[in-house]
C-alpha cells in the first residue's frame, strides 16, 4: 500500500503484478485503440482503461481504484530519479532542467 519505484517495485512484482506499472511512457500521446497499445497491453499485468479514447492506468490503492494518466506515472519516476541524484551528490538538485528550459522546483 505504498508507492514503490525502481528496484523496490521490481522486487514486489511477483507479489502484486496488477499494481506494478511499467512501460507507461509507451502510452504517452497515444489513443486507447492504437494498434501499438493493443499489442503492448498483452504483456502488461496492470489494467489500462479507456477514458475518452485515451489510455489510463488503473491500480488498487488502499482498497480503492485509482486511475493515473501516463504523465503522472512518468512524473513519479522523475521525482525518484531526482531523489537518487540528490542522495548521490549529497546536495539538492535544482538546475537539472536548465538545458531543457524547464524550471525545476
LUMZA-9376 format. One line per field, with one value per residue: residue number from 1; residue in one letter; x, y, z of N, C-alpha, C, O, CB in turn. Coordinates in nm, 4 decimals, m for minus. Glycine has a CB too. Layout:
<nodes>
pos <- NUM; ... .
code <- A; ... .
n.xx <- X; ... .
n.yy <- Y; ... .
n.zz <- Z; ... .
ca.xx <- X; ... .
ca.yy <- Y; ... .
ca.zz <- Z; ... .
c.xx <- X; ... .
c.yy <- Y; ... .
c.zz <- Z; ... .
o.xx <- X; ... .
o.yy <- Y; ... .
o.zz <- Z; ... .
cb.xx <- X; ... .
cb.yy <- Y; ... .
cb.zz <- Z; ... .
</nodes>
This chain:
<nodes>
pos <- 1; 2; 3; 4; 5; 6; 7; 8; 9; 10; 11; 12; 13; 14; 15; 16; 17; 18; 19; 20; 21; 22; 23; 24; 25; 26; 27; 28; 29; 30; 31; 32; 33; 34; 35; 36; 37; 38; 39; 40; 41; 42; 43; 44; 45; 46; 47; 48; 49; 50; 51; 52; 53; 54; 55; 56; 57; 58; 59; 60; 61; 62; 63; 64; 65; 66; 67; 68; 69; 70; 71; 72; 73; 74; 75; 76; 77; 78; 79; 80; 81; 82; 83; 84; 85; 86; 87; 88; 89; 90; 91; 92; 93; 94; 95; 96; 97; 98; 99; 100; 101; 102; 103; 104; 105 .
code <- X; X; X; X; X; X; X; X; X; X; X; X; X; X; X; X; X; X; X; X; X; X; X; X; X; X; X; X; X; X; X; X; X; X; X; X; X; X; X; X; X; X; X; X; X; X; X; X; X; X; X; X; X; X; X; X; X; X; X; X; X; X; X; X; X; X; X; X; X; X; X; X; X; X; X; X; X; X; X; X; X; X; X; X; X; X; X; X; X; X; X; X; X; X; X; X; X; X; X; X; X; X; X; X; X .
n.xx <- 0.0805; 0.2075; 0.3878; 0.6103; 0.9167; 1.1492; 1.4043; 1.2746; 1.0095; 1.0382; 1.1146; 0.8822; 0.7001; 0.6107; 0.4527; 0.2538; 0.1370; m0.0735; m0.0748; 0.1661; 0.3234; 0.4596; 0.6432; 0.4971; 0.5573; 0.5151; 0.2526; 0.2117; 0.0765; m0.0763; m0.3685; m0.6337; m0.7144; m0.5025; m0.2958; m0.0451; m0.0721; m0.2720; m0.1352; 0.0865; m0.0399; m0.0950; 0.1183; 0.1222; 0.0577; m0.0845; m0.3872; m0.5292; m0.7369; m1.0006; m1.0470; m1.2235; m1.1177; m0.8494; m0.5695; m0.5591; m0.4186; m0.5074; m0.5017; m0.5148; m0.5453; m0.5147; m0.7609; m0.9185; m1.0002; m0.7696; m0.6979; m0.4568; m0.2967; m0.0617; 0.1444; 0.1512; 0.2561; 0.5092; 0.6072; 0.6304; 0.8405; 1.0469; 1.0697; 1.1652; 1.4113; 1.5380; 1.5593; 1.7372; 1.9636; 2.0181; 2.0790; 2.3085; 2.4814; 2.4873; 2.3654; 2.1171; 1.9373; 1.8693; 1.8930; 1.8565; 1.6976; 1.7873; 1.8993; 1.6846; 1.5091; 1.3257; 1.1751; 1.2871; 1.1530 .
n.yy <- m0.1196; 0.1163; 0.3539; 0.2246; 0.2448; 0.1741; m0.0549; m0.1536; m0.1765; m0.3627; m0.5833; m0.6590; m0.7334; m0.9935; m1.0527; m0.8623; m0.8159; m0.6882; m0.4279; m0.3265; m0.1076; m0.0534; 0.0522; 0.2834; 0.5073; 0.4356; 0.4820; 0.7521; 1.0208; 0.8633; 0.7044; 0.5103; 0.2962; 0.2576; 0.0559; m0.0184; 0.0104; m0.1781; m0.4075; m0.4024; m0.4166; m0.6791; m0.7778; m0.6611; m0.6608; m0.4898; m0.2919; m0.1197; 0.1487; 0.2775; 0.6075; 0.8544; 0.7877; 0.7819; 0.6149; 0.5128; 0.4315; 0.1891; 0.1171; m0.0616; 0.0938; 0.1029; m0.0386; 0.0933; 0.1913; 0.3510; 0.5870; 0.6728; 0.9085; 0.8680; 1.0536; 1.1216; 0.8925; 0.8899; 1.1259; 1.0528; 0.8711; 1.0403; 1.2126; 1.0323; 0.9713; 1.2174; 1.2309; 1.0190; 1.1168; 1.3420; 1.2188; 1.0796; 1.2883; 1.4330; 1.6788; 1.9298; 1.9071; 2.1370; 2.2563; 2.0892; 2.1033; 2.3053; 2.3025; 2.2148; 2.4172; 2.4170; 2.4996; 2.3878; 2.2840 .
n.zz <- 0.0000; m0.0493; m0.2512; m0.4729; m0.6435; m0.9031; m0.8133; m0.5852; m0.6689; m0.8748; m0.7253; m0.5945; m0.7840; m0.8392; m0.6214; m0.6392; m0.9079; m1.0533; m0.9708; m1.0391; m1.2340; m1.5513; m1.8434; m1.8952; m2.0416; m2.3020; m2.3473; m2.3644; m2.5392; m2.7074; m2.8483; m2.7039; m2.8662; m3.0422; m3.2482; m3.1499; m2.8739; m2.8204; m2.8907; m2.7129; m2.4613; m2.4133; m2.2803; m2.0366; m1.6891; m1.5351; m1.5239; m1.7921; m1.8797; m2.0845; m2.1372; m2.2584; m2.5114; m2.4523; m2.3125; m1.9758; m1.6561; m1.4243; m1.0823; m0.7699; m0.4643; m0.1305; m0.0951; m0.2820; m0.6175; m0.8229; m1.0675; m1.3036; m1.5198; m1.7872; m1.7766; m1.5080; m1.3912; m1.5127; m1.4032; m1.1334; m1.1510; m1.2417; m1.0213; m0.8317; m0.9522; m0.9259; m0.6460; m0.6039; m0.7375; m0.5776; m0.3336; m0.4042; m0.4817; m0.2519; m0.2175; m0.2890; m0.5910; m0.8314; m1.0742; m1.2886; m1.5120; m1.6753; m1.9371; m2.0792; m2.0659; m1.8597; m1.5479; m1.2529; m0.9527 .
ca.xx <- 0.0000; 0.2909; 0.4388; 0.7457; 0.9725; 1.2817; 1.4279; 1.1715; 0.8927; 1.0736; 1.1213; 0.7496; 0.6112; 0.5514; 0.3505; 0.1496; 0.1524; m0.1784; m0.0469; 0.3022; 0.3113; 0.5840; 0.6219; 0.3966; 0.5959; 0.4603; 0.1148; 0.2078; 0.0404; m0.1456; m0.5111; m0.6543; m0.7286; m0.3842; m0.2525; 0.0705; m0.1243; m0.3419; m0.0324; 0.1666; m0.1162; m0.0920; 0.2335; 0.1095; m0.0269; m0.1692; m0.5074; m0.5416; m0.8776; m1.0282; m1.1121; m1.2316; m1.0268; m0.7109; m0.5409; m0.5209; m0.3732; m0.5865; m0.4428; m0.5857; m0.4668; m0.5902; m0.8928; m0.9914; m0.9452; m0.7070; m0.6647; m0.3484; m0.2564; 0.0758; 0.2353; 0.1645; 0.3493; 0.6418; 0.6464; 0.6737; 0.9731; 1.1418; 1.0905; 1.2538; 1.5448; 1.5923; 1.5967; 1.8578; 2.0737; 2.0491; 2.1448; 2.4429; 2.5607; 2.4798; 2.3179; 1.9901; 1.9449; 1.7661; 1.9165; 1.8605; 1.6194; 1.8381; 1.9158; 1.5542; 1.4351; 1.2241; 1.2079; 1.2775; 1.1207 .
ca.yy <- 0.0000; 0.2342; 0.3703; 0.1733; 0.2774; 0.1210; m0.1920; m0.1933; m0.2181; m0.4873; m0.6915; m0.6998; m0.7577; m1.1275; m1.0489; m0.7643; m0.7832; m0.5995; m0.2905; m0.2911; m0.0387; m0.0343; 0.0922; 0.3905; 0.6036; 0.3891; 0.5293; 0.8981; 1.0726; 0.7629; 0.6785; 0.3785; 0.1908; 0.2452; m0.0837; m0.0439; m0.0060; m0.3061; m0.5117; m0.3977; m0.4486; m0.8245; m0.8073; m0.5861; m0.7215; m0.3834; m0.2672; 0.0094; 0.1765; 0.3721; 0.7273; 0.9479; 0.7349; 0.7900; 0.5091; 0.5485; 0.3153; 0.1692; 0.0326; m0.0644; 0.1581; 0.1042; m0.0945; 0.1770; 0.2018; 0.4808; 0.5959; 0.7668; 0.9294; 0.8247; 1.1599; 1.1140; 0.7828; 0.9382; 1.2255; 0.9803; 0.8153; 1.1517; 1.2572; 0.9331; 0.9904; 1.3386; 1.1927; 0.9365; 1.2072; 1.4238; 1.1330; 1.0502; 1.4114; 1.4918; 1.8171; 1.9480; 1.9276; 2.2333; 2.3097; 1.9770; 2.1336; 2.4267; 2.2852; 2.1912; 2.5408; 2.3931; 2.5479; 2.2765; 2.3329 .
ca.zz <- 0.0000; m0.0654; m0.3868; m0.4892; m0.7745; m0.9307; m0.7687; m0.4887; m0.7473; m0.9437; m0.6278; m0.5476; m0.8984; m0.8297; m0.5166; m0.6680; m1.0504; m1.1054; m0.9296; m1.0792; m1.3629; m1.6260; m1.9837; m1.9038; m2.1463; m2.4300; m2.3581; m2.3786; m2.6708; m2.7886; m2.8276; m2.6447; m2.9674; m3.1282; m3.2611; m3.0631; m2.7374; m2.8148; m2.8953; m2.5900; m2.3405; m2.3929; m2.1951; m1.9119; m1.5855; m1.4807; m1.6036; m1.8597; m1.9052; m2.1920; m2.0857; m2.3723; m2.6138; m2.4063; m2.2155; m1.8398; m1.5806; m1.3023; m0.9789; m0.6424; m0.3595; m0.0046; m0.1280; m0.3777; m0.7528; m0.8502; m1.2098; m1.3325; m1.6584; m1.8080; m1.7346; m1.3619; m1.3640; m1.5523; m1.3040; m1.0139; m1.1812; m1.2454; m0.8829; m0.7697; m1.0097; m0.8627; m0.5094; m0.6136; m0.7728; m0.4604; m0.2350; m0.4557; m0.4831; m0.1174; m0.2247; m0.3589; m0.7357; m0.8685; m1.2085; m1.3823; m1.6316; m1.7390; m2.0812; m2.1402; m2.0377; m1.7580; m1.4143; m1.1597; m0.8178 .
c.xx <- 0.0856; 0.3416; 0.5838; 0.7920; 1.1101; 1.2929; 1.3223; 1.0460; 0.9200; 1.0704; 0.9845; 0.6535; 0.5429; 0.4375; 0.2318; 0.1535; 0.0486; m0.1555; 0.0961; 0.2975; 0.4494; 0.5483; 0.5197; 0.4295; 0.5427; 0.3184; 0.1048; 0.1784; m0.0353; m0.2941; m0.5261; m0.6565; m0.6126; m0.3386; m0.1343; 0.0264; m0.1906; m0.2436; 0.0455; 0.0891; m0.1246; 0.0184; 0.2249; 0.0190; m0.1182; m0.2854; m0.5036; m0.6888; m0.8900; m1.1062; m1.1090; m1.1288; m0.8786; m0.6865; m0.5016; m0.4897; m0.4515; m0.5132; m0.5338; m0.4939; m0.5537; m0.7367; m0.9772; m0.9210; m0.8903; m0.6651; m0.5623; m0.3366; m0.1077; 0.1763; 0.2538; 0.2643; 0.4914; 0.6940; 0.6966; 0.8141; 1.0781; 1.1703; 1.1852; 1.3963; 1.6131; 1.6384; 1.7246; 1.9790; 2.1149; 2.1203; 2.2888; 2.5338; 2.5703; 2.4471; 2.1891; 2.0145; 1.8327; 1.7824; 1.9205; 1.7842; 1.6695; 1.8455; 1.7835; 1.4604; 1.3181; 1.2689; 1.1831; 1.2561; 1.1872 .
c.yy <- 0.1272; 0.2393; 0.3237; 0.2020; 0.2149; m0.0220; m0.2405; m0.2422; m0.3503; m0.6052; m0.7390; m0.7348; m0.8943; m1.1289; m0.9601; m0.7219; m0.6845; m0.4531; m0.2481; m0.2372; m0.0219; 0.0019; 0.2046; 0.4896; 0.5623; 0.4412; 0.6785; 0.9371; 0.9761; 0.7596; 0.5354; 0.2677; 0.1844; 0.0999; m0.1144; m0.0649; m0.1425; m0.4230; m0.5182; m0.4449; m0.5986; m0.8643; m0.7397; m0.6589; m0.6173; m0.3571; m0.1272; 0.0270; 0.2836; 0.4898; 0.8325; 0.9143; 0.7481; 0.6780; 0.5677; 0.4195; 0.3076; 0.0756; 0.0352; m0.0042; 0.1716; 0.0712; m0.0072; 0.1751; 0.3428; 0.4806; 0.7069; 0.7880; 0.8954; 0.9274; 1.1621; 1.0056; 0.8272; 1.0408; 1.1591; 0.9244; 0.9264; 1.2063; 1.1621; 0.9477; 1.1125; 1.3073; 1.1101; 1.0238; 1.2912; 1.3425; 1.1035; 1.1724; 1.4781; 1.6407; 1.8210; 1.9733; 2.0225; 2.2863; 2.2013; 2.0042; 2.2534; 2.4125; 2.2618; 2.3101; 2.5203; 2.4549; 2.4339; 2.3317; 2.2480 .
c.zz <- 0.0000; m0.2088; m0.3907; m0.6307; m0.7840; m0.8783; m0.6705; m0.5605; m0.8184; m0.8481; m0.5805; m0.6603; m0.8907; m0.7282; m0.5519; m0.8157; m1.1038; m1.0710; m0.9609; m1.2211; m1.4242; m1.7692; m1.9993; m2.0145; m2.2831; m2.4538; m2.3884; m2.5234; m2.7600; m2.7563; m2.7768; m2.7497; m3.0665; m3.1318; m3.1700; m2.9180; m2.7238; m2.8173; m2.7639; m2.4679; m2.3137; m2.2952; m2.0586; m1.8139; m1.5208; m1.5752; m1.6638; m1.8950; m2.0129; m2.1341; m2.1956; m2.4803; m2.5772; m2.3055; m2.0806; m1.7657; m1.4505; m1.2078; m0.8568; m0.5373; m0.2361; m0.0284; m0.2203; m0.5126; m0.7723; m0.9965; m1.2300; m1.4822; m1.6669; m1.7575; m1.5827; m1.3231; m1.3972; m1.4528; m1.1759; m1.0328; m1.1809; m1.1051; m0.8112; m0.8221; m0.9478; m0.7205; m0.5086; m0.6443; m0.6523; m0.3529; m0.2773; m0.4468; m0.3457; m0.1224; m0.3054; m0.5073; m0.7739; m1.0100; m1.3152; m1.5110; m1.7092; m1.8900; m2.1526; m2.1217; m1.9410; m1.6267; m1.3168; m1.0197; m0.7125 .
o.xx <- 0.0406; 0.3381; 0.6692; 0.7163; 1.1805; 1.2011; 1.2848; 0.9835; 0.8346; 1.0282; 0.9733; 0.5365; 0.4279; 0.3377; 0.1217; 0.1715; 0.0804; m0.2113; 0.1416; 0.2713; 0.5441; 0.4340; 0.4612; 0.3397; 0.5273; 0.2707; 0.0004; 0.2454; m0.0563; m0.3383; m0.4416; m0.6065; m0.6222; m0.3427; m0.1243; 0.0822; m0.1675; m0.2668; 0.0679; 0.1471; m0.1578; 0.0130; 0.3121; m0.0849; m0.2183; m0.2818; m0.4780; m0.7563; m0.8022; m1.2188; m1.0049; m1.0617; m0.7919; m0.7727; m0.4210; m0.5301; m0.4612; m0.4681; m0.6188; m0.3789; m0.6540; m0.8256; m1.0968; m0.7992; m0.9573; m0.6037; m0.5782; m0.3629; m0.0373; 0.2804; 0.3602; 0.3466; 0.5836; 0.8131; 0.7945; 0.8966; 1.1866; 1.2840; 1.2747; 1.4919; 1.7332; 1.7452; 1.8105; 2.0849; 2.2341; 2.2124; 2.3796; 2.6502; 2.6514; 2.4960; 2.1569; 2.1019; 1.7152; 1.6936; 1.9814; 1.8045; 1.6014; 1.8023; 1.7719; 1.3434; 1.2227; 1.3885; 1.0696; 1.3325; 1.1714 .
o.yy <- 0.2328; 0.1387; 0.3772; 0.1856; 0.2038; m0.1019; m0.3577; m0.3390; m0.4389; m0.7147; m0.8509; m0.7630; m0.9079; m1.1984; m0.9800; m0.6037; m0.6045; m0.3644; m0.1440; m0.3108; 0.0189; m0.0165; 0.2195; 0.5489; 0.6469; 0.4440; 0.7258; 0.8928; 1.0051; 0.8059; 0.4499; 0.1580; 0.1127; 0.0298; m0.2255; m0.1492; m0.2139; m0.5254; m0.6266; m0.5074; m0.6399; m0.9714; m0.7598; m0.7125; m0.6528; m0.3956; m0.0290; m0.0679; 0.3682; 0.4730; 0.8924; 1.0028; 0.7276; 0.6492; 0.6604; 0.3112; 0.4052; m0.0317; 0.1232; m0.0457; 0.2430; 0.1452; m0.0321; 0.1595; 0.4414; 0.3850; 0.8188; 0.6976; 0.8942; 0.8919; 1.2002; 1.0246; 0.8046; 1.0419; 1.2044; 0.9296; 0.9086; 1.2422; 1.2055; 0.9375; 1.1098; 1.3523; 1.1290; 1.0068; 1.3096; 1.3926; 1.1029; 1.1608; 1.5685; 1.7186; 1.7283; 2.0517; 1.9930; 2.3549; 2.2198; 1.9340; 2.2997; 2.5018; 2.2862; 2.3026; 2.5980; 2.4612; 2.3891; 2.4164; 2.2741 .
o.zz <- 0.0443; m0.2796; m0.3201; m0.7264; m0.6835; m0.8967; m0.6732; m0.5172; m0.8214; m0.8854; m0.5304; m0.6344; m0.9324; m0.7471; m0.5005; m0.8449; m1.1918; m1.1357; m0.9135; m1.3162; m1.3569; m1.8111; m2.1067; m2.0742; m2.3712; m2.5673; m2.4332; m2.6167; m2.8778; m2.6512; m2.8035; m2.7253; m3.1661; m3.0307; m3.1178; m2.8478; m2.6262; m2.7530; m2.7099; m2.3792; m2.2026; m2.2347; m1.9740; m1.8525; m1.4586; m1.6920; m1.5941; m1.9349; m2.0298; m2.0873; m2.2226; m2.5332; m2.6622; m2.2225; m2.0727; m1.8081; m1.3761; m1.2477; m0.8428; m0.5229; m0.2369; 0.0137; m0.2351; m0.5210; m0.7416; m1.0438; m1.1810; m1.5615; m1.5660; m1.7023; m1.5339; m1.2336; m1.3188; m1.4218; m1.1167; m0.9417; m1.1257; m1.0747; m0.7387; m0.7452; m0.9209; m0.6788; m0.4225; m0.5840; m0.6276; m0.2882; m0.1941; m0.4085; m0.3255; m0.0407; m0.3797; m0.5443; m0.7520; m1.0605; m1.4206; m1.6101; m1.8007; m1.9630; m2.2727; m2.1590; m1.9412; m1.5983; m1.3007; m0.9735; m0.5932 .
cb.xx <- m0.0920; 0.4090; 0.4265; 0.7525; 0.9792; 1.3903; 1.5644; 1.1366; 0.8549; 1.2122; 1.2019; 0.6900; 0.6897; 0.6584; 0.4117; 0.1654; 0.1455; m0.3126; m0.0731; 0.3986; 0.2418; 0.6741; 0.5767; 0.3860; 0.7485; 0.4605; 0.0409; 0.3416; 0.1618; m0.0842; m0.5935; m0.7834; m0.8563; m0.2691; m0.2153; 0.1710; m0.2254; m0.4403; 0.0638; 0.2167; m0.2557; m0.0721; 0.3606; 0.0555; 0.0603; m0.0876; m0.6341; m0.4494; m0.9493; m1.1074; m1.0424; m1.2107; m1.0519; m0.6802; m0.4295; m0.6338; m0.2204; m0.7266; m0.2985; m0.6292; m0.4132; m0.5779; m0.9689; m1.0042; m1.0535; m0.5835; m0.7922; m0.2148; m0.2854; 0.1000; 0.1834; 0.0275; 0.3111; 0.6372; 0.5287; 0.5754; 0.9722; 1.0881; 0.9558; 1.2019; 1.5358; 1.4862; 1.4832; 1.8410; 2.0331; 1.9213; 2.0662; 2.4349; 2.5015; 2.6116; 2.4254; 1.9102; 1.9344; 1.7665; 2.0457; 1.8052; 1.4781; 1.9750; 2.0092; 1.4910; 1.3832; 1.1970; 1.1238; 1.4044; 0.9697 .
cb.yy <- m0.0008; 0.2334; 0.5182; 0.0213; 0.4317; 0.2104; m0.2027; m0.0757; m0.1095; m0.4760; m0.6476; m0.5908; m0.7471; m1.2317; m1.0013; m0.6412; m0.9090; m0.6424; m0.2749; m0.4137; 0.0995; m0.1623; m0.0276; 0.4643; 0.6176; 0.2363; 0.4993; 0.9608; 1.1150; 0.6243; 0.7009; 0.3768; 0.2110; 0.3371; m0.1144; 0.0732; 0.1071; m0.3179; m0.4866; m0.2570; m0.3918; m0.8971; m0.7646; m0.4455; m0.7891; m0.2536; m0.2849; 0.0178; 0.2209; 0.3041; 0.7791; 1.0925; 0.8056; 0.9299; 0.4176; 0.6304; 0.3224; 0.1129; 0.0800; m0.2102; 0.2969; 0.2408; m0.1187; 0.3221; 0.1686; 0.5079; 0.6220; 0.7161; 1.0777; 0.7972; 1.2950; 1.0863; 0.6560; 0.9991; 1.3181; 0.8669; 0.7423; 1.2638; 1.2663; 0.7902; 1.0063; 1.4523; 1.1140; 0.8277; 1.2990; 1.4849; 1.0013; 1.0017; 1.5088; 1.4706; 1.9106; 2.0644; 1.7916; 2.3480; 2.3871; 1.8539; 2.1564; 2.4616; 2.1702; 2.0660; 2.5995; 2.2418; 2.6750; 2.1871; 2.3345 .
cb.zz <- 0.1193; 0.0352; m0.4340; m0.4583; m0.7974; m0.8678; m0.7054; m0.3955; m0.8500; m1.0077; m0.5099; m0.4643; m1.0286; m0.7907; m0.3878; m0.5766; m1.1312; m1.0523; m0.7816; m1.0690; m1.3463; m1.6212; m2.0648; m1.7702; m2.1522; m2.4347; m2.2308; m2.3325; m2.7406; m2.7665; m2.9601; m2.5659; m3.0431; m3.0782; m3.4061; m3.0716; m2.7023; m2.9313; m3.0122; m2.5663; m2.3515; m2.5270; m2.2645; m1.9390; m1.4779; m1.4577; m1.5177; m1.9883; m1.7755; m2.3085; m1.9549; m2.3242; m2.7442; m2.3431; m2.2674; m1.7673; m1.5531; m1.3358; m0.9422; m0.6035; m0.4055; 0.0640; m0.0023; m0.3256; m0.8608; m0.7548; m1.2958; m1.2749; m1.7065; m1.9547; m1.7827; m1.2959; m1.4455; m1.6932; m1.2725; m0.9810; m1.3185; m1.3351; m0.8070; m0.7960; m1.1633; m0.8612; m0.4429; m0.7223; m0.8901; m0.4033; m0.2169; m0.6011; m0.5821; m0.0430; m0.2878; m0.2971; m0.8149; m0.7720; m1.2111; m1.3167; m1.5943; m1.6841; m2.1088; m2.0816; m2.1670; m1.7409; m1.3763; m1.1655; m0.7952 .
</nodes>
